[in-house]
């Protein structure tokens, strides 16, 4: 897994990042609105940068300016209709894999992918979240929590 870089959204002090770092990921960036937590994050993840602020005010370009032109690959767990996965694929250069256990939800996700002509950019698979090898933890229940980027 050492060919993956990671961005941790809502990182706090970096506990989730620590787990991914232990699994071989290179942590590039943490984003949170608590500067004291980010100070710990940067200290704990040598070489990682941080952004302090309201994530709803960040633009994709703000993150890209820090991480450069690395290819982003995202897994959206519990994708449902695939609307988040499709929008990420449409608005970025990311390839997004949406996973859900519901066949009915995935049928809607496939239709959304087809309508937006996102073949090979938004991919959907039927899977139980806990049976997948996790490259990125994402949840459309409330937040996108973790982003992994393949270095090449």
Buried (B, 14 or more C-beta within 10 A) or exposed (E): EEEBBBBBBBBBBBEBBBEBBEEEBBBBBBBBBBEEBBEBBBEBBEEBBBBBBEEEEEEEEEBBEEBEEBEBBBBBBBBBBBBBBBBBBBEBEBBBBBBBEBEEBBEBBBEBBEEBEBEEBBBBEEBEBEEEEBBBBBBBEEEBBBBBBEEE
